Structure formats: C-alpha cells, structure tokens
C-alpha cells in the first residue's frame, strides 16, 4: 500500500469511525482534557479491556484526580479502586511513583516532553505518545497493537514490533494523520478488522487492503 492509498483509506475510515466505539482514553480527554488523567488512564488501560478501564478510572478519579490527592492514598487503596485492571498491583505502585515524581520534579504537572515522559515508571512509547497527542495536542504517533497489526495487514509497513512501526510511520505518514491514526485504527480494529477472521465482507476499504496474514475472514 502506498502513502497515497493509505491517505484514501484513513479518510474513509475516519468517516466510518463515527459509528464505532470510541477508545477510552479519548473519552477521558473529551470529559476532562487533563494530561494527568490521560496519563493515569493510559497506564490503567494497558492490557485491559476498555470497559474495565472506564470503571476503574472513574472510581480512582472520584477518590483522587490530581497528583497531590493521589499521594494521599495508600497503595492498597489504589489497588482497591482500580481492580480488576490487568497487573493492578504493579500499576498501583507505578501510579504512586509517578505522582511523587510529578510533585518533586515538575511542580505537580505532567511534562510535555516525550523523553521526560518515557522516564516515568510504567510509561512506554504508546503511553507517552498518547499523553503528547491527546493531553497536549503535540505531534506524535501512538502505535498500539491495533495500529501495528493493521498497518502490517494493509501492507503499508513490514515490521515486527510496535516501536518499529512507529519509527516507519514517523518517516512516511503525513503529519495530518499522526494524531488521529490511533483513534481510527483502534476503533476499526475493535469493530471490524479483528486479529482473527476480520469482517472483510463489511469493510469499506477492502479493495485497498493487501490482507497480509489474513487466512480466513467473514
């Protein structure tokens, strides 16, 4: 797939995505537009279903929605609020560590710098890029499993890991798509372009897709 074709595909999918499920972190941005809540919600969302993340975020932020308030909670209290998100014990520890760092090093504010975000406990490139794009509106490409998988399925990239996909997209993807590509392909991946047996018969971009690795479809 060429960059020109991908531009056509993303334009079509952006229109279609209005009818699909909105990723949880995007919903949180729409509700609060707070980089701190976006950061914590993204940490919670890793390897966790959106509906579980939604409820865990709601419970946690009702108890504490700032770094100052969060450090007043114990680790066991945070565990209680966020259970049953994946790896909830480790995430509770990371959340407290992150909040202490924010208070001690950044006056309680989330840094708007990718390298500084990557130094925070529990923050990888996906989380850092989401905070940069959704929290601060700065250029970045968030590559999660859906973006990585579908970019390869399209035949636009040939990569093994999400970090590799991000680096390729940074070189080839028009900047107008940097921020929206995550929302578009996450919604597309959750709704139609499933990892196994995607709904190709219902797909509006079927004619453009090289269907790399698709062995069966619906």
C-alpha positions, 0 to 999 in steps of 0.5 A: 500500500502506498502513502497515497492509498493509505491517505484514501483509506484513513479518510474513509475510515475516519468517516466510518469511525463515527459509528464505532466505539470510541477508545477510552482514553479519548473519552477521558480527554473529551470529559476532562482534557487533563494530561494527568488523567490521560496519563493515569488512564493510559497506564490503567488501560494497558492490557485491559479491556476498555470497559474495565478501564472506564470503571476503574478510572472513574472510581480512582478519579472520584477518590483522587484526580490530581497528583497531590490527592493521589499521594494521599492514598495508600497503595492498597487503596489504589489497588482497591479502586482500580481492580480488576485492571490487568497487573493492578498491583504493579500499576498501583505502585507505578501510579504512586511513583509517578505522582511523587515524581510529578510533585518533586520534579515538575511542580505537580504537572505532567511534562510535555516532553516525550523523553521526560515522559518515557522516564516515568515508571510504567510509561512506554512509547504508546503511553507517552505518545498518547499523553503528547497527542491527546493531553497536549495536542503535540505531534506524535504517533501512538502505535498500539497493537491495533495500529501495528497489526493493521498497518502490517495487514494493509501492507503499508509497513513490514515490521515486527514490533510496535516501536518499529512501526512507529519509527516507519510511520514517523518517516512516511505518514503525513503529519495530518494523520499522526494524531488521529491514526490511533483513534481510527485504527483502534476503533476499526480494529475493535469493530471490524478488522479483528486479529482473527477472521476480520469482517472483510465482507463489511469493510469499506476499504477492502479493495485497498487492503493487501490482507497480509496474514489474513487466512480466513475472514467473514 
